[in-house]
């Protein structure tokens, strides 16, 4: 362990080895996009668009033959999934308080009621053992988020869902290619939504997709967000066609994004494997870290590593997490924390005394007499208080880069006494 002076204290910066550019697009993808633009071929109103058809075939193939529909965003895919499963006004959806807001707003936009279970302290994943106590006669669904590319325990979650006749929606927005017991996430539940915006594992511009084993769920979901012309496609379920119209959200995918999606799928498995190789190295190199701990995964879990999460033991270190973050960042290791607070504490879903801009869901929550002030998720709070996250776009095997990240952590940990003094100095100024 290095005892060199920390960069934050005036020492020499150790520096990281840069992550490769991300996202990248092949020459073929760029050429295809340019050709579409030159022809003015940008619309994607349905399967009559060859680009949409190709993209959805690629999605289906990746997910073992599930029915697939492209969307404009991950949120659109998730709301379409809920709508396809007829989750609606007053229905309760058990979910996680530790996620990006779109995982919850899709529920709210269906006038359904998010009910918050707790999470695992190390991963932030939904804890199946906290679900069953929340089930009531109004519970319709479980929405599970595979946050950071980590697969949740789908064995336990599906067992609970089937026992209580609940539908399951998976949010795989950060987890393309992650598996549980060898099965890709998105392939367990009744429907799943994925994001494909420019920062995700499967990166385009701004897009998403929905998958489901149920054809009628796909088309019911399409009724809320696809162009009505698409819903006249021959493959649309016949009994739904009389009800199709243009009273929809604009959740359809465009042809340009569809081209990128098809091309990006071709290199996704290789890039995920590179991420896994690098994380295996980093996990080994950091096994002796005293204060910064990576999660220990089940033997059934094979994450895809969109973002890396770990916990910082500030109690043992004797310094604030923010001080540790600053010290790492000064060495070149950019790190922060992703979820600021449990979502059930956020102002815009707590109607009691709310004085901010009007939202479409507050009256619905009020009618349901939901009181999120009474929700207790101690593990979620623990995770939020201790979490450190960093983007992990090391998709090309790079042993030296992983070693350097570990060297920085060990350098900072070896100088923890100096950081305690630094923190004390700051507090006295």
C-alpha positions in Angstrom: 0.0 0.0 0.0 1.3 3.4 -1.0 2.1 6.0 1.7 2.6 8.7 -0.9 1.0 12.0 -0.2 -2.5 12.2 -1.5 -3.2 14.5 -4.4 -5.9 16.2 -2.4 -3.2 17.1 0.1 -0.8 18.4 -2.5 0.8 15.1 -3.6 1.2 13.7 -7.1 -1.9 12.5 -8.8 -1.8 8.8 -9.5 -4.2 9.0 -12.4 -6.4 6.4 -14.0 -6.0 4.7 -17.4 -8.8 6.2 -19.5 -11.9 4.2 -20.3 -12.3 3.7 -24.1 -14.8 6.0 -25.9 -18.4 5.0 -25.3 -20.7 4.7 -27.0 -19.1 3.8 -30.4 -20.8 3.2 -33.7 -19.4 1.0 -36.5 -18.7 2.4 -39.9 -21.5 0.3 -41.2 -24.0 1.9 -38.7 -22.9 5.4 -39.7 -23.1 4.5 -43.4 -26.6 3.1 -42.9 -27.8 6.2 -41.0 -26.4 8.5 -43.6 -28.2 6.5 -46.3 -31.5 6.8 -44.5 -31.0 10.5 -44.0 -30.2 11.1 -47.7 -33.3 9.2 -48.7 -35.5 11.0 -46.1 -36.3 7.6 -44.7 -36.8 8.4 -41.0 -40.3 7.4 -40.1 -41.0 4.3 -38.1 -44.7 4.0 -37.9 -44.9 0.2 -37.9 -43.6 -3.1 -39.3 -44.0 -1.6 -42.8 -40.7 0.2 -41.9 -37.9 -2.3 -42.7 -35.7 -0.6 -40.0 -38.3 -1.2 -37.3 -38.9 -4.7 -38.4 -35.1 -5.5 -38.4 -34.6 -3.9 -34.9 -37.5 -5.8 -33.4 -36.3 -9.1 -34.8 -32.9 -8.4 -33.3 -34.5 -7.7 -29.9 -36.6 -10.8 -30.1 -33.5 -12.9 -31.0 -31.5 -11.5 -28.1 -34.3 -12.4 -25.8 -34.8 -16.0 -27.0 -37.9 -15.3 -29.2 -40.0 -13.1 -27.0 -42.4 -10.7 -28.6 -40.7 -7.3 -29.0 -41.7 -3.7 -29.7 -39.4 -0.7 -30.1 -40.2 2.4 -28.1 -38.8 6.0 -27.8 -37.5 5.5 -24.3 -37.1 3.0 -21.4 -39.9 4.8 -19.6 -42.2 4.3 -22.6 -41.3 0.6 -22.6 -42.1 0.2 -18.9 -45.4 2.1 -19.1 -46.3 0.1 -22.2 -45.5 -3.1 -20.2 -47.8 -2.1 -17.4 -50.6 -1.0 -19.8 -50.2 -4.3 -21.7 -50.8 -6.1 -18.4 -53.7 -3.9 -17.6 -52.2 -2.4 -14.5 -54.3 0.7 -13.9 -56.1 3.1 -11.6 -55.8 2.0 -7.9 -53.8 -1.1 -8.6 -50.8 -1.5 -6.2 -47.4 -2.3 -7.7 -44.7 -3.5 -5.3 -41.3 -2.1 -6.2 -38.0 -0.6 -5.1 -37.3 2.8 -3.5 -33.7 2.6 -4.8 -33.7 3.3 -8.5 -34.0 6.0 -11.1 -37.3 7.9 -11.0 -38.6 6.5 -14.4 -38.9 3.1 -12.8 -41.6 4.7 -10.6 -43.1 7.3 -12.8 -44.2 4.6 -15.2 -46.4 3.3 -12.4 -47.7 6.7 -11.5 -48.6 7.5 -15.2 -50.9 4.5 -15.2 -52.7 5.9 -12.1 -51.4 2.9 -10.2 -49.9 3.1 -6.7 -46.2 2.3 -6.0 -45.7 0.3 -2.8 -42.1 0.3 -1.6 -40.4 -2.8 -0.4 -36.8 -2.8 0.9 -33.5 -3.6 -0.8 -30.3 -5.5 -0.2 -27.7 -3.5 1.6 -24.8 -4.4 -0.6 -26.4 -4.3 -4.1 -29.4 -2.1 -3.7 -31.5 -4.8 -5.4 -35.1 -5.5 -4.4 -35.1 -7.8 -1.4 -37.7 -10.6 -2.1 -38.0 -11.3 1.6 -39.7 -7.9 2.1 -42.3 -8.3 -0.6 -44.9 -10.7 0.7 -45.8 -8.6 3.8 -46.9 -5.8 1.5 -49.3 -7.8 -0.6 -53.0 -6.8 -0.2 -56.2 -7.4 -2.1 -55.3 -4.4 -4.3 -51.8 -5.7 -5.3 -51.6 -6.3 -9.1 -47.9 -6.4 -9.9 -44.3 -6.5 -8.9 -41.9 -4.2 -10.7 -38.3 -5.3 -10.2 -35.3 -3.2 -11.2 -32.0 -4.8 -12.2 -30.1 -1.7 -11.2 -26.5 -1.1 -12.3 -26.7 -4.2 -14.5 -27.1 -6.5 -11.5 -29.7 -9.3 -11.8 -32.3 -9.5 -9.0 -33.2 -12.8 -7.4 -35.8 -13.8 -9.9 -36.3 -17.3 -8.5 -37.7 -15.9 -5.3 -39.5 -13.0 -6.9 -41.3 -15.2 -9.5 -42.2 -17.8 -6.8 -43.9 -15.0 -4.7 -45.7 -13.6 -7.8 -47.1 -17.0 -8.9 -48.2 -17.8 -5.4 -50.2 -14.6 -5.2 -51.3 -14.4 -8.8 -49.3 -11.2 -9.5 -47.9 -10.1 -12.8 -44.2 -9.2 -12.9 -42.6 -6.4 -14.9 -38.8 -6.3 -15.2 -36.9 -3.0 -15.6 -33.7 -4.1 -17.4 -32.7 -0.5 -18.5 -29.2 -0.9 -17.1 -28.9 -4.6 -17.5 -28.9 -5.8 -21.1 -27.3 -9.2 -21.1 -27.2 -9.8 -17.3 -28.4 -13.3 -16.4 -29.8 -15.1 -13.4 -29.2 -18.9 -13.5 -28.2 -18.4 -17.1 -31.4 -16.8 -18.2 -31.2 -13.2 -19.5 -33.0 -10.6 -17.4 -36.3 -9.6 -19.1 -37.1 -13.2 -19.8 -38.6 -14.0 -16.4 -41.6 -11.8 -16.0 -44.8 -11.1 -17.9 -43.2 -8.1 -19.6 -40.0 -6.1 -19.4 -38.8 -2.6 -20.4 -35.3 -1.7 -21.4 -33.7 1.7 -22.1 -31.3 2.2 -25.0 -30.3 5.8 -24.6 -26.8 7.0 -25.3 -25.3 6.0 -21.9 -26.7 2.5 -21.6 -25.1 -0.9 -22.3 -27.0 -1.0 -25.6 -26.5 2.6 -26.6 -28.3 4.4 -29.4 -29.5 8.0 -29.1 -32.8 7.9 -27.1 -34.8 4.7 -27.3 -36.1 1.6 -25.5 -37.9 -1.6 -26.1 -40.5 -3.8 -24.5 -40.5 -7.6 -24.5 -43.1 -10.1 -23.4 -44.0 -13.8 -23.8 -47.6 -12.8 -24.4 -48.7 -11.5 -27.8 -51.8 -9.8 -26.5 -49.8 -8.0 -23.8 -47.5 -6.6 -26.5 -50.3 -5.1 -28.5 -52.3 -3.8 -25.6 -49.1 -2.0 -24.5 -48.7 -0.7 -28.1 -52.2 0.8 -27.9 -51.0 3.5 -25.5 -47.9 4.6 -27.3 -47.6 3.4 -30.9 -48.9 5.1 -34.0 -52.4 3.9 -34.9 -51.2 2.8 -38.3 -49.0 0.2 -36.6 -51.9 -1.3 -34.8 -53.4 -2.2 -38.1 -50.5 -4.4 -38.8 -51.6 -7.9 -39.7 -49.9 -9.4 -36.6 -51.9 -7.2 -34.3 -54.4 -9.1 -32.2 -57.7 -8.9 -34.1 -60.0 -8.1 -31.2 -57.9 -5.0 -30.3 -58.1 -3.4 -33.8 -61.5 -1.8 -33.4 -60.2 0.1 -30.4 -57.1 1.6 -32.0 -57.0 5.3 -32.4 -54.6 8.2 -32.0 -55.3 8.9 -28.3 -51.7 7.8 -27.4 -48.4 8.9 -26.0 -45.7 9.2 -28.6 -43.6 6.2 -27.6 -42.8 4.9 -31.1 -39.2 4.3 -32.3 -37.9 6.2 -35.3 -36.1 4.5 -38.2 -32.7 6.1 -37.6 -32.6 4.9 -34.0 -33.8 1.5 -35.2 -30.8 1.2 -37.5 -28.5 2.0 -34.7 -30.2 -0.5 -32.4 -29.8 -3.3 -34.9 -26.1 -2.6 -35.4 -25.4 -2.2 -31.7 -26.7 -5.6 -30.9 -24.0 -7.1 -33.0 -21.2 -6.0 -30.6 -23.1 -6.1 -27.3 -22.1 -9.6 -26.2 -18.5 -8.9 -26.8 -18.6 -5.7 -24.9 -20.4 -7.3 -21.9 -17.8 -10.1 -21.8 -15.1 -7.4 -21.7 -16.8 -5.7 -18.8 -17.0 -9.0 -17.0 -13.4 -9.8 -17.5 -12.3 -6.4 -16.2 -14.6 -6.6 -13.2 -13.4 -10.0 -12.2 -9.9 -8.5 -12.2 -10.9 -5.5 -10.2 -12.8 -7.7 -7.7 -9.6 -9.7 -7.1 -7.4 -6.6 -6.8 -9.7 -5.0 -4.3 -10.2 -8.1 -2.1 -8.0 -6.6 0.7 -9.6 -3.1 0.6 -10.6 -2.2 4.2 -13.2 0.5 3.8 -14.5 0.2 0.2 -16.3 -3.1 -0.5 -17.7 -4.4 -3.7 -20.9 -6.6 -3.5 -20.6 -10.4 -3.2 -22.9 -11.9 -5.7 -24.9 -15.1 -5.7 -23.4 -17.9 -7.8 -26.6 -17.6 -9.9 -26.0 -13.9 -10.8 -23.9 -12.8 -13.8 -24.1 -9.0 -13.9 -23.5 -6.9 -17.0 -21.8 -4.0 -15.1 -23.3 -0.8 -16.5 -22.3 1.0 -13.3 -20.3 -0.4 -10.4 -21.6 0.0 -6.9 -19.8 -0.5 -3.6 -20.2 0.5 0.0 -17.9 2.7 2.0 -17.6 1.9 5.7 -17.4 5.5 6.9 -18.0 4.4 10.5 -14.8 2.3 10.5 -12.8 4.8 8.4 -13.7 7.7 10.7 -14.2 10.1 7.8 -17.2 11.2 5.8 -18.0 9.5 2.6 -17.7 12.8 0.7 -14.1 13.2 1.9 -13.3 9.7 0.6 -14.9 10.6 -2.7 -12.9 13.8 -3.0 -9.7 12.0 -2.3 -10.4 9.4 -5.0 -11.5 12.0 -7.5 -8.3 14.0 -6.9 -6.3 10.9 -7.8 -8.3 10.7 -11.1 -10.9 8.1 -10.0 -14.2 9.8 -10.6 -16.8 8.4 -8.2 -20.1 9.5 -6.6 -23.5 8.2 -5.6 -26.4 7.5 -7.8 -29.6 7.5 -5.7 -29.9 10.6 -3.5 -32.6 9.4 -1.2 -35.4 6.7 -1.0 -38.0 7.6 -3.6 -40.8 7.4 -1.2 -39.4 10.5 0.6 -39.4 12.6 -2.6 -41.6 15.7 -2.4 -43.6 15.1 -5.6 -45.2 11.9 -4.4 -46.0 13.0 -0.9 -49.3 14.8 -1.3 -49.6 15.8 2.4 -48.8 19.5 2.5 -47.4 19.6 -1.0 -47.1 23.1 -2.4 -45.0 22.6 -5.6 -46.1 22.4 -9.2 -49.1 20.2 -9.9 -48.5 16.6 -10.9 -50.9 14.2 -12.6 -50.7 11.6 -9.9 -51.0 13.5 -6.6 -54.8 13.4 -6.5 -54.8 9.7 -7.3 -52.4 9.1 -4.4 -54.5 11.2 -2.1 -57.7 9.3 -3.1 -55.9 6.1 -2.3 -54.9 7.6 1.1 -51.3 6.6 0.5 -49.0 7.9 3.3 -45.4 7.4 2.3 -44.2 9.2 5.4 -44.9 5.9 7.3 -42.8 3.8 4.9 -39.7 2.3 6.5 -36.9 0.9 4.3 -33.8 0.8 6.6 -31.7 -1.2 4.2 -32.4 1.3 1.4 -31.3 4.1 3.7 -28.2 2.2 4.7 -27.3 1.7 1.0 -27.8 5.4 0.2 -25.7 6.5 3.1 -22.8 4.1 2.3 -23.0 3.8 -1.5 -20.3 4.8 -4.0 -20.8 4.3 -7.7 -18.7 4.8 -10.8 -19.5 4.4 -14.5 -17.9 1.2 -15.8 -17.3 1.5 -19.5 -14.2 -0.7 -19.6 -15.6 -3.0 -22.2 -12.2 -3.9 -23.6 -10.0 -6.2 -21.4 -7.5 -4.0 -19.6 -5.6 -5.5 -16.7 -3.4 -2.4 -16.2 -6.5 -0.1 -15.9 -8.0 -2.4 -13.3 -4.8 -2.5 -11.3 -4.6 1.3 -11.4 -8.1 1.7 -10.0 -7.2 -0.6 -7.2 -3.9 1.2 -6.6 -5.8 4.4 -6.1 -8.2 2.9 -3.6 -5.3 1.4 -1.6 -3.4 4.7 -1.7 -6.3 6.6 -0.3 -7.0 4.0 2.3 -3.4 3.9 3.4 -3.6 7.7 4.1 -6.8 7.6 6.1 -5.2 9.2 9.1 -4.2 12.2 6.9 -7.7 12.5 5.7 -9.1 12.5 9.2 -6.7 15.4 9.9 -7.8 17.1 6.6 -11.4 16.8 7.5 -10.8 18.2 11.0 -9.0 21.2 9.6 -11.8 21.9 7.2 -14.4 21.8 10.0 -12.4 24.3 12.0 -12.1 26.9 9.3 
